[in-house]
């Protein structure tokens, strides 16, 4: 029997997840499919009903539906509950489960790019206070970081997110981010600033300490202006593509029973699909 999986979102045409899962299906010789399904928020319950009826074995959820699916699920992982969002769904023993693999994907990529990073990271600076920032902070707290500086263009959102991680996360004004650079061993941009078609991320990295990790979860373009400048100042740039690749691993394993690997060949396939500049 061919197992069918999906990614649902609105819009969803831009998703590169079918490239990832299609590669793994071919690599492992599995009978399965992974398809984009355009699902506006109002149509999410109907899609979930199709999943429960057996049309699909599971799938991924992207914006704006990550929060909308929660009340429709039977079981949530601890991570999904903490995130207030689910991006990975599967049926198990007649129940519909939801997980959030964003924090896993962020950490797995960082581990692969900069082995041992956690042991030399005392302070992290996080830019943005949306769902991605929550996932990054959750992962960093899980790894034992004791000081996380958080800045967002809308200060109230930064204060609200910081309150979810008391004693670890400090909310700072956005206009002070350049001054926080020198205090940080790890800087993570979780905003859309610097993405192709978006406004630039205006931050001065002249105070960057050599060896500081600068991670931009944006991957279009693959090397953002932030990463290029980090390289010039002796930082260690980490692009956003790896997070996308690694966050897909747990779902594929749930649906198809094989744990896939993030390989150079898979990364090259995704890189070829990303516009230059």
Backbone bond lengths (Angstrom), bond angles and torsions (degrees), N, CA, C in turn:
res aa  C-N    CA-C-N  psi(-1)  N-CA   C-N-CA  omega(-1)  CA-C   N-CA-C  phi
1 X - - - 1.460 - - 1.522 109.90 -
2 X 1.319 116.53 132.85 1.453 121.18 177.68 1.520 109.93 -78.66
3 X 1.318 115.81 123.54 1.457 120.68 177.96 1.524 109.23 -85.68
4 X 1.318 115.50 128.43 1.467 120.53 179.71 1.528 110.23 -105.36
5 X 1.331 115.45 135.45 1.456 121.98 175.59 1.524 109.38 -130.46
6 X 1.328 116.49 168.90 1.463 120.21 -173.82 1.515 111.33 -145.04
7 X 1.305 114.22 166.44 1.458 121.82 158.91 1.513 105.98 -126.67
8 X 1.331 115.63 127.57 1.459 120.48 179.77 1.524 109.82 -112.95
9 X 1.307 115.46 140.58 1.454 121.41 178.24 1.517 109.59 -172.42
10 X 1.317 115.51 -178.57 1.469 120.40 -179.19 1.525 108.70 -155.29
11 X 1.341 118.56 91.88 1.471 127.29 7.20 1.523 111.64 -85.00
12 X 1.329 116.10 169.50 1.468 119.77 -179.43 1.525 112.21 -135.17
13 X 1.325 117.19 -5.60 1.467 120.72 -175.56 1.525 112.90 -61.31
14 X 1.350 116.77 -26.24 1.461 120.52 -177.35 1.525 113.12 -79.69
15 X 1.332 117.91 -11.84 1.464 121.17 -171.90 1.528 111.92 -62.21
16 X 1.317 115.31 134.60 1.463 121.02 176.72 1.527 111.91 -98.17
17 X 1.325 116.91 3.91 1.467 120.08 179.25 1.533 113.26 -58.54
18 X 1.355 119.53 -37.76 1.472 117.95 177.12 1.530 113.21 -59.96
19 X 1.325 117.48 -32.58 1.463 120.57 175.96 1.526 110.93 -63.17
20 X 1.325 115.66 -42.81 1.465 120.89 -177.76 1.526 110.63 -65.61
21 X 1.336 115.89 -54.06 1.461 119.42 -175.30 1.529 111.74 -71.32
22 X 1.322 116.91 -33.19 1.458 119.71 175.53 1.519 111.28 -62.76
23 X 1.324 116.82 -38.58 1.471 121.57 177.03 1.522 110.50 -61.87
24 X 1.318 116.52 -46.51 1.471 120.03 -178.47 1.530 111.87 -67.76
25 X 1.317 117.55 -38.06 1.466 119.89 177.29 1.525 110.77 -60.41
26 X 1.326 116.33 -44.71 1.463 120.35 178.97 1.521 111.11 -67.45
27 X 1.324 116.28 -41.42 1.464 121.11 -178.20 1.522 111.85 -60.68
28 X 1.326 116.23 -37.36 1.459 120.40 -177.16 1.535 112.82 -99.22
29 X 1.321 117.22 2.72 1.459 120.88 177.90 1.513 113.34 61.99
30 X 1.317 116.79 39.52 1.463 121.56 -176.07 1.526 111.07 -97.97
31 X 1.321 115.10 144.28 1.468 120.60 175.04 1.527 107.69 -85.31
32 X 1.294 116.38 105.43 1.447 119.78 -178.42 1.518 110.47 -168.77
33 X 1.304 115.57 170.88 1.457 120.85 177.44 1.520 109.20 -144.22
34 X 1.318 114.89 155.94 1.460 121.84 178.23 1.523 106.17 -142.06
35 X 1.323 116.62 117.81 1.464 119.71 -170.91 1.522 112.73 -130.28
36 X 1.315 113.95 151.99 1.459 120.04 173.19 1.523 109.06 -79.02
37 X 1.331 116.32 135.01 1.460 120.99 175.72 1.528 107.77 -130.91
38 X 1.304 115.83 114.55 1.468 121.03 179.13 1.526 108.29 -72.60
39 X 1.342 116.37 115.05 1.463 120.82 -176.26 1.528 109.84 -133.84
40 X 1.334 117.54 100.34 1.470 119.96 173.17 1.526 109.51 -62.51
41 X 1.323 118.19 156.55 1.461 121.18 -176.91 1.528 114.97 -49.74
42 X 1.324 117.48 -40.21 1.467 120.22 -177.14 1.525 112.63 -66.19
43 X 1.339 116.75 -19.48 1.464 120.47 -176.92 1.525 113.20 -99.89
44 X 1.335 117.15 2.61 1.470 120.20 -179.31 1.539 112.04 -60.37
45 X 1.353 120.10 -45.52 1.469 118.67 179.95 1.532 113.29 -57.29
46 X 1.322 117.66 -36.75 1.467 120.57 179.56 1.529 110.69 -67.12
47 X 1.302 117.45 -38.82 1.465 120.95 177.84 1.526 110.58 -66.16
48 X 1.329 116.31 -41.79 1.470 120.24 178.57 1.531 110.60 -62.92
49 X 1.325 116.65 -36.13 1.466 120.32 176.77 1.526 110.60 -62.81
50 X 1.318 117.56 -38.48 1.472 121.56 177.47 1.529 110.40 -65.21
51 X 1.326 116.29 -38.09 1.462 120.65 177.12 1.527 110.63 -64.48
52 X 1.314 116.69 -45.62 1.465 120.46 179.30 1.537 111.84 -64.38
53 X 1.315 116.14 -29.99 1.471 120.62 -178.37 1.531 112.52 -78.33
54 X 1.330 116.51 -6.57 1.457 119.35 175.99 1.512 115.96 99.53
55 X 1.338 117.65 3.74 1.460 119.47 178.76 1.528 111.00 -66.11
56 X 1.337 116.37 -32.08 1.459 122.57 177.74 1.525 109.40 -127.46
57 X 1.333 116.41 157.58 1.470 120.01 174.15 1.525 111.30 -95.50
58 X 1.330 116.03 -13.83 1.456 120.27 179.62 1.505 110.21 164.30
59 X 1.333 115.24 -172.33 1.452 118.17 179.76 1.505 112.39 175.04
60 X 1.313 113.57 -178.84 1.459 122.04 177.80 1.520 110.71 -107.23
61 X 1.321 114.74 156.95 1.460 121.97 179.57 1.523 107.89 -127.92
62 X 1.322 116.54 130.64 1.452 120.21 175.64 1.521 109.51 -123.31
63 X 1.327 116.68 179.40 1.469 121.04 -174.12 1.523 110.62 -60.03
64 X 1.328 116.51 143.30 1.471 128.35 5.03 1.530 113.21 -99.33
65 X 1.328 117.09 23.48 1.463 120.29 -168.63 1.527 115.61 -97.40
66 X 1.339 117.76 -0.77 1.467 119.93 -176.19 1.528 113.04 -62.68
67 X 1.315 116.12 -34.52 1.474 119.96 178.58 1.521 110.99 -86.98
68 X 1.319 115.61 -32.78 1.466 120.94 -175.28 1.528 111.88 -63.94
69 X 1.337 117.09 -31.76 1.476 119.21 -176.80 1.525 112.74 -74.28
70 X 1.308 118.68 -20.16 1.468 120.56 -169.94 1.529 114.65 -53.13
71 X 1.346 119.64 -51.52 1.468 118.60 -177.99 1.527 113.61 -69.02
72 X 1.325 117.05 -8.51 1.464 120.80 -179.29 1.525 112.52 -92.74
73 X 1.336 117.08 -1.93 1.458 121.87 -175.98 1.527 111.16 -100.29
74 X 1.339 115.77 156.43 1.462 121.15 179.77 1.525 112.03 -90.39
75 X 1.316 116.70 -35.82 1.457 121.71 -177.52 1.522 109.59 -138.67
76 X 1.336 115.57 139.47 1.465 121.28 176.78 1.518 108.81 -120.44
77 X 1.319 116.47 140.52 1.455 119.87 172.31 1.519 108.60 -68.46
78 X 1.318 115.61 162.44 1.465 120.19 177.83 1.534 110.17 -59.70
79 X 1.324 115.93 -37.62 1.463 119.77 -179.14 1.521 111.35 -67.01
80 X 1.325 117.25 -45.50 1.467 120.44 179.55 1.521 110.59 -61.62
81 X 1.315 116.06 -38.26 1.464 119.57 179.23 1.528 110.18 -65.26
82 X 1.318 116.28 -42.76 1.468 120.31 -179.98 1.528 111.31 -67.48
83 X 1.341 116.36 -35.51 1.459 120.71 -179.87 1.525 112.46 -76.38
84 X 1.337 116.46 -24.01 1.456 119.85 -173.28 1.503 111.68 68.56
85 X 1.348 116.22 26.21 1.464 121.52 -176.76 1.529 109.06 -161.58
86 X 1.318 115.69 147.46 1.468 121.37 176.71 1.517 109.27 -124.86
87 X 1.337 116.02 136.82 1.466 119.34 177.02 1.523 113.12 -119.74
88 X 1.338 117.10 -2.33 1.462 121.48 -177.92 1.526 109.35 -137.23
89 X 1.346 116.38 124.25 1.466 122.11 -177.41 1.519 110.13 -122.17
90 X 1.334 116.50 147.58 1.461 120.65 173.46 1.520 110.39 -159.06
91 X 1.322 115.14 154.05 1.466 122.03 176.11 1.519 109.07 -93.19
92 X 1.314 115.83 137.18 1.470 121.09 178.55 1.527 108.73 -150.56
93 X 1.337 115.78 121.37 1.472 121.31 -179.84 1.527 111.97 52.33
94 X 1.325 115.87 40.45 1.455 120.59 176.55 1.514 115.02 78.34
95 X 1.326 116.72 3.82 1.463 120.37 179.48 1.526 109.68 -114.57
96 X 1.316 115.18 150.80 1.454 121.50 179.39 1.524 109.41 -100.23
97 X 1.327 115.14 119.78 1.461 122.29 -176.54 1.528 111.23 -105.69
98 X 1.341 115.07 152.92 1.452 120.48 175.51 1.517 111.13 -135.27
99 X 1.326 115.75 140.24 1.456 122.06 178.59 1.520 108.37 -134.74
100 X 1.320 116.19 166.09 1.461 121.42 172.79 1.520 107.23 -126.38
101 X 1.329 116.55 117.78 1.464 121.12 -174.04 1.529 112.76 -105.57
102 X 1.323 117.94 10.57 1.465 120.32 -177.59 1.533 111.92 -65.00
103 X 1.331 117.06 -44.83 1.468 119.82 179.44 1.525 110.00 -64.10
104 X 1.320 116.47 -41.40 1.469 120.52 177.21 1.527 110.47 -58.82
105 X 1.337 116.95 -46.57 1.454 121.11 -178.43 1.517 112.06 -62.89
106 X 1.329 116.54 -40.99 1.457 120.55 178.38 1.525 111.16 -62.05
107 X 1.329 116.28 -48.36 1.462 120.11 -177.23 1.525 112.25 -68.79
108 X 1.325 117.06 -40.04 1.461 120.32 -178.65 1.523 110.87 -63.43
109 X 1.318 116.73 -40.25 1.465 120.00 178.93 1.528 110.89 -68.38
110 X 1.318 116.69 -41.33 1.464 120.50 178.63 1.528 110.29 -63.50
111 X 1.329 116.55 -41.38 1.469 120.73 177.51 1.529 111.10 -60.38
112 X 1.335 115.89 -39.59 1.463 120.31 -177.60 1.535 111.47 -71.93
113 X 1.329 116.51 -35.93 1.470 120.69 -176.02 1.527 112.88 -83.32
114 X 1.329 115.99 -38.42 1.470 120.69 -175.20 1.533 108.67 -134.21
115 X 1.331 117.45 75.19 1.477 119.81 -178.80 1.531 111.40 -55.54
116 X 1.326 115.70 135.03 1.460 120.61 178.66 1.517 114.74 80.97
117 X 1.338 116.73 11.57 1.475 120.34 -176.09 1.528 112.45 -58.53
118 X 1.322 117.05 -37.74 1.471 119.98 -173.75 1.529 111.49 -63.90
119 X 1.320 116.21 -33.63 1.459 119.92 -178.00 1.506 114.41 -68.65
120 X 1.321 117.07 -17.75 1.467 119.61 -179.95 1.528 112.27 -120.00
121 X 1.317 116.15 17.01 1.467 120.05 178.78 1.526 109.61 -111.56
122 X 1.318 114.81 113.27 1.463 120.32 179.24 1.528 111.71 -99.17
123 X 1.339 115.26 -37.66 1.464 120.11 -175.38 1.521 110.06 -132.71
124 X 1.317 116.44 131.89 1.464 121.72 177.00 1.520 109.41 -116.99
125 X 1.327 115.64 143.96 1.465 122.29 175.00 1.523 108.01 -112.98
126 X 1.326 116.65 119.51 1.464 122.43 -178.80 1.524 108.94 -110.08
127 X 1.323 115.90 127.52 1.455 121.92 178.30 1.523 108.88 -104.25
128 X 1.331 116.38 120.68 1.462 121.58 -177.30 1.516 110.75 108.45
129 X 1.335 115.59 155.86 1.469 119.61 -177.38 1.525 111.75 -139.52
130 X 1.329 116.86 29.11 1.463 121.05 177.77 1.526 112.04 -91.30
131 X 1.328 115.63 -158.60 1.454 120.84 -177.61 1.514 113.16 -63.23
132 X 1.333 117.02 -38.30 1.463 120.25 179.33 1.522 110.81 -65.81
133 X 1.322 116.83 -40.55 1.461 120.42 178.17 1.520 110.78 -62.91
134 X 1.317 117.03 -41.19 1.464 120.61 178.22 1.529 110.40 -60.61
135 X 1.337 116.76 -42.19 1.463 120.55 179.81 1.527 111.12 -64.93
136 X 1.331 116.70 -43.74 1.460 120.98 179.50 1.525 110.61 -62.61
137 X 1.323 116.54 -46.86 1.463 120.26 -179.88 1.521 110.67 -62.94
138 X 1.316 117.25 -43.35 1.465 121.37 178.49 1.532 109.93 -56.09
139 X 1.332 116.32 -45.69 1.457 120.35 -179.66 1.518 112.08 -65.50
140 X 1.328 117.48 -41.58 1.461 120.77 -179.71 1.529 111.50 -66.34
141 X 1.314 116.79 -40.24 1.467 120.44 177.23 1.528 109.66 -64.12
142 X 1.328 116.09 -39.68 1.464 121.21 177.86 1.531 111.35 -60.15
143 X 1.327 115.89 -34.28 1.467 120.94 179.52 1.534 112.91 -84.14
144 X 1.317 116.97 -1.04 1.459 119.45 172.57 1.506 117.01 97.43
145 X 1.334 119.00 10.30 1.462 119.20 176.56 1.522 110.05 -64.43
146 X 1.318 115.89 137.50 1.461 119.84 -174.48 1.516 113.58 -103.33
147 X 1.363 117.26 -13.10 1.468 118.87 -179.55 1.518 109.89 -140.88
148 X 1.320 115.55 118.53 1.456 122.26 179.58 1.520 108.50 -128.12
149 X 1.324 115.68 122.92 1.466 122.31 178.58 1.534 107.62 -96.44
150 X 1.305 116.53 130.26 1.464 121.31 -174.61 1.518 110.01 -124.93
151 X 1.334 116.09 127.74 1.465 120.50 177.50 1.518 109.82 -132.83
152 X 1.319 115.65 140.46 1.462 121.34 -179.02 1.520 108.58 -143.65
153 X 1.340 116.12 149.04 1.463 119.21 -179.10 1.521 111.64 -62.54
154 X 1.341 116.98 -32.58 1.466 120.69 173.23 1.531 106.95 -98.79
155 X 1.321 118.30 101.96 1.470 120.68 -171.45 1.525 114.30 -59.60
156 X 1.319 118.38 -32.10 1.465 120.32 -178.44 1.525 111.39 -61.53
157 X 1.325 116.90 -36.80 1.461 119.88 179.62 1.521 110.90 -68.31
158 X 1.318 117.13 -36.08 1.463 120.45 177.21 1.526 110.66 -64.98
159 X 1.311 116.13 -43.34 1.472 120.84 179.12 1.525 110.24 -62.47
160 X 1.338 116.26 -42.52 1.466 120.82 -179.57 1.530 111.47 -63.93
161 X 1.344 116.66 -43.90 1.458 119.67 -179.59 1.523 111.01 -68.79
162 X 1.314 117.01 -40.09 1.465 120.32 178.65 1.518 111.40 -60.63
163 X 1.324 116.42 -34.74 1.464 120.39 -179.21 1.520 112.49 -65.25
164 X 1.332 116.97 -21.31 1.467 120.94 178.32 1.521 112.12 -76.90
165 X 1.338 116.25 -13.49 1.465 121.17 179.95 1.528 109.20 -131.71
166 X 1.341 116.74 65.40 1.466 120.21 -174.97 1.523 112.10 -62.00
167 X 1.318 115.44 148.16 1.471 125.17 178.18 1.527 113.50 73.90
168 X 1.340 117.20 -6.85 1.459 119.82 -179.00 1.518 111.49 -117.41
169 X 1.332 117.11 -41.12 1.467 121.39 -173.97 1.527 110.40 -106.69
170 X 1.331 115.46 130.66 1.464 122.59 177.89 1.527 108.90 -113.31
171 X 1.319 117.51 128.68 1.467 121.41 175.87 1.524 109.59 -84.76
172 X 1.345 115.87 131.06 1.461 122.30 -179.33 1.525 109.75 -125.83
173 X 1.342 116.88 152.97 1.469 119.75 176.81 1.531 110.95 -65.11
174 X 1.318 115.94 142.57 1.464 121.03 -179.30 1.524 112.06 -58.15
175 X 1.322 117.32 -37.55 1.462 120.34 -175.93 1.526 112.65 -68.42
176 X 1.317 117.72 -7.69 1.465 120.59 -179.28 1.529 112.88 -101.21
177 X 1.329 118.38 7.32 1.470 119.20 -173.07 1.531 112.66 -62.98
178 X 1.322 118.06 -37.23 1.468 119.49 -179.33 1.529 110.87 -62.66
179 X 1.319 116.58 -35.08 1.458 120.72 179.17 1.518 113.71 -73.17
180 X 1.338 116.88 -17.55 1.469 121.11 -179.55 1.525 112.39 -88.56
181 X 1.329 115.16 -11.46 1.464 119.83 -176.03 1.524 111.87 -57.18
182 X 1.325 116.73 -44.93 1.461 120.66 -176.36 1.516 114.17 -69.28
183 X 1.334 117.37 -15.90 1.465 120.77 178.66 1.522 112.81 -86.74
184 X 1.322 116.44 -8.34 1.470 120.24 -166.17 1.529 112.88 -108.52
185 X 1.336 114.75 141.57 1.468 121.65 172.25 1.520 111.27 -95.04
186 X 1.333 115.24 -18.11 1.465 121.99 -178.33 1.520 107.90 -142.63
187 X 1.331 116.26 128.74 1.463 122.03 176.77 1.527 107.57 -122.59
188 X 1.322 116.62 128.71 1.462 120.82 -178.20 1.525 109.65 -127.02
189 X 1.327 115.82 121.96 1.461 120.66 173.98 1.525 109.11 -93.91
190 X 1.321 116.66 115.03 1.466 121.26 178.09 1.527 111.50 -107.74
191 X 1.337 116.86 5.41 1.463 120.59 179.22 1.530 109.33 -87.38
192 X 1.340 115.90 174.73 1.466 121.01 175.11 1.523 111.68 -88.96
193 X 1.322 117.54 -0.74 1.467 121.37 -179.79 1.527 109.51 -63.31
194 X 1.318 116.13 131.01 1.454 120.49 -177.60 1.512 113.47 95.85
195 X 1.330 116.41 -11.32 1.464 120.22 176.67 1.523 109.24 -73.42
196 X 1.316 116.46 151.37 1.465 120.44 177.25 1.523 109.91 -54.33
197 X 1.328 116.51 128.16 1.455 121.24 179.77 1.511 114.80 86.96
198 X 1.345 117.33 -3.62 1.462 121.16 -179.88 1.530 110.08 -110.47
199 X 1.315 115.59 168.46 1.464 120.60 177.20 1.526 110.00 -64.70
200 X 1.327 117.67 153.25 1.467 119.66 179.22 1.528 111.80 -72.09
201 X 1.317 115.39 157.17 1.456 121.29 172.75 1.521 106.84 -89.37
202 X 1.316 116.80 113.49 1.455 120.82 -176.74 1.526 109.27 -96.22
203 X 1.333 114.80 101.79 1.461 121.47 179.64 1.522 107.65 -146.03
204 X 1.317 115.23 138.06 1.463 121.48 -179.19 1.527 108.47 -94.26
205 X 1.327 116.31 116.30 1.465 120.78 -178.79 1.525 112.38 -99.67
206 X 1.329 117.32 15.16 1.466 118.55 -178.39 1.523 112.15 -63.53
207 X 1.327 117.42 -24.51 1.463 120.79 179.12 1.522 113.44 -89.92
208 X 1.332 116.99 8.11 1.466 121.23 -177.60 1.526 110.48 -64.10
209 X 1.322 116.39 130.81 1.454 120.00 175.44 1.527 109.06 -78.96
210 X 1.335 118.31 134.76 1.467 120.08 178.24 1.528 110.77 -54.28
211 X 1.327 115.54 136.38 1.462 120.24 -179.70 1.516 113.95 91.72
212 X 1.345 116.73 -4.00 1.468 119.43 175.94 1.524 109.38 -68.77
213 X 1.315 116.72 134.70 1.464 121.74 178.67 1.529 108.32 -82.27
214 X 1.324 116.48 129.24 1.463 121.54 176.27 1.522 107.62 -120.19
215 X 1.316 115.67 112.66 1.460 122.87 -173.10 1.529 108.53 -114.23
216 X 1.326 116.46 123.54 1.465 121.14 178.62 1.519 107.75 -116.86
217 X 1.324 118.09 115.17 1.465 119.26 -176.67 1.527 112.02 -74.61
218 X 1.350 116.82 -9.12 1.463 120.47 170.36 1.529 108.48 -65.98
219 X 1.335 117.78 139.05 1.467 118.93 176.53 1.531 112.90 -130.55
220 X 1.323 116.31 10.14 1.464 120.74 172.24 1.532 107.55 -129.42
221 X 1.345 118.35 98.54 1.458 128.16 6.48 1.522 112.25 -77.10
222 X 1.336 115.55 166.13 1.456 120.35 -177.59 1.525 111.05 -65.04
223 X 1.334 116.89 -43.99 1.459 119.93 172.80 1.518 107.99 -106.31
224 X 1.298 116.19 105.16 1.463 121.70 -179.98 1.534 109.45 -77.42
225 X 1.321 117.43 164.00 1.466 119.71 175.16 1.527 112.33 -55.18
226 X 1.339 117.89 -34.91 1.467 121.38 177.91 1.520 111.01 -60.41
227 X 1.322 116.98 -46.07 1.463 120.63 -179.10 1.523 111.54 -68.40
228 X 1.327 116.78 -38.09 1.459 120.29 178.80 1.528 110.43 -63.08
229 X 1.336 116.62 -42.76 1.464 119.81 179.75 1.519 110.90 -69.11
230 X 1.336 116.69 -37.71 1.470 120.07 178.06 1.527 110.46 -59.08
231 X 1.316 116.19 -41.38 1.460 121.05 179.23 1.533 110.70 -61.22
232 X 1.336 116.04 -41.43 1.458 120.83 -179.78 1.525 112.74 -63.00
233 X 1.328 116.08 -30.33 1.467 120.88 -176.73 1.533 112.53 -98.06
234 X 1.316 117.25 14.33 1.462 119.85 176.12 1.518 114.80 83.89
235 X 1.328 116.39 14.23 1.463 120.06 176.66 1.515 111.58 -82.02
236 X 1.328 116.29 169.79 1.460 122.73 177.10 1.531 107.59 -105.74
237 X 1.345 117.71 104.77 1.462 119.49 -177.13 1.524 112.39 -78.99
238 X 1.334 115.84 138.80 1.470 122.19 176.72 1.525 107.04 -130.99
239 X 1.334 117.44 117.57 1.464 120.08 -176.45 1.522 111.81 -83.16
240 X 1.325 115.57 172.00 1.462 120.80 -174.33 1.514 115.60 -86.91
241 X 1.339 117.16 -10.03 1.463 118.98 -175.60 1.523 112.19 -64.73
242 X 1.319 116.73 -38.42 1.461 120.05 -177.84 1.519 113.18 -62.73
243 X 1.325 116.84 -35.49 1.466 120.01 177.45 1.519 110.02 -61.78
244 X 1.339 116.66 -42.58 1.466 121.25 177.87 1.526 110.76 -60.39
245 X 1.323 116.67 -43.74 1.459 121.14 -178.03 1.532 111.43 -67.05
246 X 1.315 116.62 -47.99 1.468 120.01 -175.55 1.526 112.83 -69.92
247 X 1.351 117.78 -33.42 1.463 118.38 -179.26 1.526 111.85 -66.91
248 X 1.332 116.55 -17.11 1.467 120.37 -179.26 1.524 113.15 -81.04
249 X 1.327 117.66 -18.10 1.471 121.85 -173.63 1.531 113.10 -60.32
250 X 1.345 119.78 -52.02 1.475 118.74 -175.82 1.524 113.71 -60.06
251 X 1.333 117.36 -37.81 1.462 119.84 -179.76 1.519 111.97 -64.62
252 X 1.320 116.85 -47.44 1.466 120.38 179.45 1.520 110.46 -57.17
253 X 1.320 116.19 -42.36 1.473 119.88 179.51 1.530 110.90 -63.43
254 X 1.313 117.64 -40.62 1.468 121.16 178.31 1.530 111.18 -61.57
255 X 1.318 116.60 -45.42 1.460 120.82 -172.86 1.524 113.75 -78.06
256 X 1.326 116.40 -38.58 1.466 119.54 -170.38 1.530 114.28 -114.83
257 X 1.354 116.89 -3.52 1.456 119.58 174.35 1.514 115.26 75.68
258 X 1.309 117.91 12.62 1.467 122.99 178.43 1.520 108.00 -128.87
259 X 1.335 116.35 131.09 1.467 118.43 177.31 1.526 108.87 -88.22
260 X 1.336 117.76 112.88 1.464 120.73 -175.87 1.525 111.41 -82.08
261 X 1.315 115.55 165.91 1.456 121.94 178.23 1.533 110.21 -113.43
262 X 1.312 115.12 144.31 1.459 120.54 172.75 1.529 106.54 -86.34
263 X 1.315 116.59 107.11 1.458 122.33 -174.11 1.528 111.34 -109.50
264 X 1.331 115.20 167.95 1.460 120.32 176.35 1.529 110.67 -62.01
265 X 1.338 116.41 -36.02 1.469 119.93 -179.19 1.526 111.18 -65.05
266 X 1.319 116.59 -40.86 1.463 120.10 178.40 1.531 110.18 -66.65
267 X 1.315 115.94 -45.28 1.462 119.04 179.43 1.531 110.83 -59.85
268 X 1.338 116.87 -41.31 1.463 120.40 179.91 1.529 110.98 -62.35
269 X 1.317 116.43 -36.76 1.470 120.00 178.82 1.532 110.59 -64.32
270 X 1.324 116.45 -41.10 1.464 119.96 178.86 1.533 111.28 -70.71
271 X 1.324 116.36 -40.37 1.456 119.67 179.24 1.529 111.49 -59.87
272 X 1.335 115.20 -37.47 1.467 119.65 -179.45 1.520 112.08 -66.68
273 X 1.332 116.39 -18.71 1.469 121.16 -177.84 1.528 112.12 -94.93
274 X 1.338 116.38 -4.47 1.463 120.60 -177.70 1.524 109.83 -96.76
275 X 1.341 118.11 125.18 1.466 120.27 179.73 1.518 111.54 -60.24
276 X 1.297 116.77 143.31 1.474 120.44 177.25 1.520 109.78 -77.06
277 X 1.337 115.12 152.20 1.482 120.47 175.24 1.497 113.57 85.35
